[in-house]
Amino acid sequence: QKDITEFCRRPPGVEGALNAYATYAPDDALVKYDTGDLLVIVPGRSVKVGDCVLVHVRYKMDEEPAIHLGRLMDRSPTSITLATDRPEPTQQKIPAEKLVSIHKVLNNRELFGL
């Protein structure tokens, strides 16, 4: 709880999710989000190809994980492929052993329980 900076109301779709959290978009890598937009996440929700995701990647063992916002384009036992829209469309392959976590960013239907 040391990283909590403020609280917000839970949307209806995540009212009962005890592990739900919100964070700010770390960048504007996806056209859908601007830097600082509020992202709502429930760890454990299934992630599928095409979802917007927040990924924590540890490139070096002695460093804090890097945080990436992107669209999951591919997932295999050995890697994931993350796409971004800005500054230009790119895809990045991330080895599975470097992944700390991958969480789905909930869309409006999920947030409002539709």
N, C-alpha and C positions, 0 to 999 in steps of 0.2 A: 503494500500500500504506500510505500515511500514515493512512488512515481505519480500518485494521484495529484492532479493540479486543480481540478474542479469536478463538479458533478452535473449531470443533465438528466432530464426525465427520460424514462425508458419508453420507446414506442410500443404500441400494443403487441406487436409480433414478438417481442423479446421480454415481456413483463415477467414471465416465470423463469427466465434463463439466469440462473445465479452467477454464471461465469461470463456474462455479456460485458463488453467494455466498448467504450468509444475512444477514438484517437483522432488526431488531425492528420490529414493527408500530408505526407512528407514532401511532396512535390506535385507538379502538374503533369506528370508523365502520361496520364490518360486524359483524353479530351473531356471525359465525363466528370472529372474532378479538378478543382483548382487547389493550389497549395493552401492548406489550412482548413479545407472543407472537413466537416465532421464525418467520420467513417464509423459505422457500428459493426461490431464483430462478435460472434459467439463461437469461441473455440470448440471444436468437435463437430460443427456443422460440416456436412459433406462438401467437398470441393470437386468440381468437375471442369473439364476443358471448356473454355469460354467464359468462366467466372472471373470477375475482378477479385484480385487477391492481394493481401499484404503478406510479404515474405520476409522472414528474418534469415540472413545468410551470414555464417561465420567464415570469412575468407582466411583468417589467421587465428589460431587457437588463443593467442594472447591478446586479442582485440575484441571489443564489443561487436555484436552482430550488426551488420548493415541492414537497413530496412528499405525494401523496394515495393512500390505499388505498380501493379501491372495486370495484364489479362493472361490467364493460364492458357497456353496454346497446345501444350503437349505434356504428358506425364508418363514416365516409365520407371522401372525399378532403379535405374541408374541416374536419371536426371529429370529436370523440368525445363520447359521452355516458356519464358515470360516475354510478353510483347508489350511495348509502350508506343504511344502515339507521338509524343513530343520529346525533344525538339523536332525529330523526324521519326517516322515509323521504324522501329528496330525490334529484333528478337534476340534474347540473351538465353543461352543454355547454361543452367546452373547444376553442377553435380549434386546428386542426392546426399552425399556425405557432408556437404557444406551447409545443407538446409537445417536450420534450427526449428523453424515452424513455417507453416503455410496456412493462413486463415482466409476464409471467404469474406469479402466485404458484402454485407447484406444489401439487397436492392430494395426499392420502395415497396414492392409487393410483400416481401418478407418482413420488412419493418412494420407494416401496418396489418399484418396477419391476413392478407388476402390470398 
